[in-house]
Amino acid sequence: MLSLLLIMSAAAPVQFEDLALLDKNIQMHANAEPVDKRLKLAKCSDAPIIMPAVDGVVVVRCPAIGWRLRVPVRAPNAMDEGAAIVIRKGDVIECITTGPGFAVSAQMIALDDARIGQSLRVKSLTSPTPMTATAKARGLAIF
């Protein structure tokens, strides 16, 4: 009986995630690169979870099966609206980190130029160790 079940389960067709639909859903959250169509992701029993873009990537995951995919965000080109540099190297900017029920901000020095949504290196006024933040507005970045 066990061998019959194994044969029946082996004969069942494997279903894969619809990558075109996944691309469409990702685009609703961020302007990301298309998912590599060569991927064969097992069909997620629930809708895949799409996290907001952080550090230039959108994370898509299926907790039910355990797969996780990192999709790069498209870099704006010079013709895109909002492609202006909002943080310049050497600027003193406000950096904010938030969590459930709190927000902390500090003034830091930008070590790179950045457009909205781009990652940049920043350092504290008192520490030489750089950190990575994401530009959100003119003179404002988040961790």
Backbone torsions as a table, in degrees:
resi	resn	phi	psi	omega
1	MET	NA	-41.0	179.9
2	LEU	-62.5	-41.0	179.5
3	SER	-65.1	-34.0	177.3
4	LEU	-64.9	-41.4	178.0
5	LEU	-64.8	-41.3	178.9
6	LEU	-63.6	-40.5	178.8
7	ILE	-66.7	-41.4	-180.0
8	MET	-66.6	-41.1	-179.4
9	SER	-71.0	-32.7	178.2
10	ALA	-70.8	-27.8	-178.4
11	ALA	-81.4	-17.1	-179.1
12	ALA	-65.5	133.3	-178.7
13	PRO	-68.5	139.1	178.1
14	VAL	-79.7	131.8	178.9
15	GLN	-102.2	137.2	-178.5
16	PHE	-112.9	156.4	178.1
17	GLU	-65.3	138.1	176.2
18	ASP	-75.9	104.1	-174.0
19	LEU	-69.7	-30.4	176.9
20	ALA	-65.0	-43.4	177.8
21	LEU	-66.6	-39.4	178.0
22	LEU	-62.3	-43.1	175.7
23	ASP	-56.6	-46.7	-178.5
24	LYS	-60.5	-43.2	-180.0
25	ASN	-67.8	-37.2	178.3
26	ILE	-65.3	-40.6	-178.6
27	GLN	-62.7	-24.1	177.0
28	MET	-70.9	-20.1	-178.8
29	HIS	-101.2	-32.8	-176.8
30	ALA	-161.6	157.3	176.4
31	ASN	-83.0	84.5	-174.0
32	ALA	-106.6	161.7	174.0
33	GLU	-65.0	155.5	176.3
34	PRO	-67.4	149.7	176.6
35	VAL	-69.1	139.7	179.5
36	ASP	-61.2	117.6	-175.2
37	LYS	-71.3	-8.3	176.4
38	ARG	-78.6	-12.8	-179.7
39	LEU	-67.9	145.7	174.4
40	LYS	-124.8	84.7	-179.8
41	LEU	-88.0	132.1	176.5
42	ALA	-59.4	141.8	-178.9
43	LYS	-60.5	126.3	179.0
44	CYS	-79.3	130.3	-178.3
45	SER	-67.2	-31.3	173.8
46	ASP	-107.1	173.6	175.4
47	ALA	-68.0	134.4	177.3
48	PRO	-60.0	146.2	179.5
49	ILE	-89.0	126.9	-179.4
50	ILE	-112.7	115.9	-178.3
51	MET	-87.4	151.7	176.4
52	PRO	-61.4	155.5	-179.0
53	ALA	-64.5	131.9	175.9
54	VAL	-139.3	132.2	179.4
55	ASP	53.1	37.5	173.6
56	GLY	81.8	10.6	177.3
57	VAL	-138.4	151.0	172.3
58	VAL	-106.5	129.4	178.2
59	VAL	-98.3	127.1	177.2
60	VAL	-117.5	130.3	-178.5
61	ARG	-142.4	155.8	176.4
62	CYS	-122.5	96.6	-177.6
63	PRO	-63.2	-29.8	-177.9
64	ALA	-63.3	-36.4	-177.9
65	ILE	-104.0	-33.4	177.1
66	GLY	106.4	5.9	178.1
67	TRP	-86.3	153.4	179.0
68	ARG	-140.8	139.7	-176.1
69	LEU	-131.6	134.2	176.7
70	ARG	-109.4	119.1	-176.9
71	VAL	-111.9	122.0	-179.4
72	PRO	-65.7	142.7	175.3
73	VAL	-82.5	140.1	178.5
74	ARG	-68.6	135.2	175.6
75	ALA	-76.7	135.4	178.2
76	PRO	-67.2	144.0	174.7
77	ASN	-97.9	175.1	-173.4
78	ALA	-62.7	-22.7	-178.3
79	MET	-85.8	-16.2	-178.9
80	ASP	-69.1	143.1	173.6
81	GLU	-68.3	139.2	-179.4
82	GLY	84.7	9.4	-178.3
83	ALA	-83.9	1.0	-179.9
84	ALA	-67.8	144.3	176.8
85	ILE	-71.7	125.3	-177.3
86	VAL	-105.3	-15.5	176.6
87	ILE	-131.8	129.6	180.0
88	ARG	-108.1	147.9	176.4
89	LYS	-54.5	130.7	179.8
90	GLY	95.3	-14.5	178.2
91	ASP	-65.5	143.5	168.8
92	VAL	-89.1	118.7	-175.1
93	ILE	-123.3	163.4	176.4
94	GLU	-91.8	125.9	177.6
95	CYS	-115.4	131.6	-174.5
96	ILE	-123.8	140.4	169.3
97	THR	-127.7	140.5	-177.7
98	THR	-129.9	162.6	176.5
99	GLY	-157.3	-175.3	179.9
100	PRO	-61.9	106.7	175.4
101	GLY	85.0	10.1	178.1
102	PHE	-150.0	159.7	173.2
103	ALA	-148.4	134.6	179.7
104	VAL	-126.3	136.3	178.4
105	SER	-130.3	154.4	178.1
106	ALA	-151.8	152.3	174.8
107	GLN	-86.6	134.6	-178.1
108	MET	-137.7	167.7	179.0
109	ILE	-103.2	129.4	177.7
110	ALA	-76.3	132.8	178.3
111	LEU	-101.2	-5.4	-179.8
112	ASP	-140.9	161.0	167.3
113	ASP	-79.3	150.2	178.5
114	ALA	-153.3	147.0	171.4
115	ARG	-99.2	167.7	178.9
116	ILE	-58.2	129.7	179.1
117	GLY	90.7	-11.5	179.6
118	GLN	-86.9	150.6	174.8
119	SER	-80.5	150.5	175.4
120	LEU	-149.3	155.8	175.5
121	ARG	-89.1	139.5	177.2
122	VAL	-134.7	157.9	174.3
123	LYS	-138.9	150.8	179.0
124	SER	-67.4	155.8	177.0
125	LEU	-67.3	-20.4	-176.3
126	THR	-111.5	-5.7	-176.8
127	SER	-129.3	138.7	179.7
128	PRO	-82.6	-7.8	-176.2
129	THR	-76.7	120.6	179.7
130	PRO	-77.5	153.4	175.1
131	MET	-129.1	167.8	179.2
132	THR	-109.5	133.1	177.7
133	ALA	-132.3	172.9	178.0
134	THR	-120.7	129.2	-179.6
135	ALA	-68.4	130.7	179.3
136	LYS	-114.1	-31.6	-179.2
137	ALA	-162.7	177.9	179.8
138	ARG	-60.9	119.0	177.8
139	GLY	74.7	13.9	-177.4
140	LEU	-134.0	132.0	176.8
141	ALA	-137.7	159.3	178.6
142	ILE	-126.2	156.0	174.0
143	PHE	-99.0	NA	NA
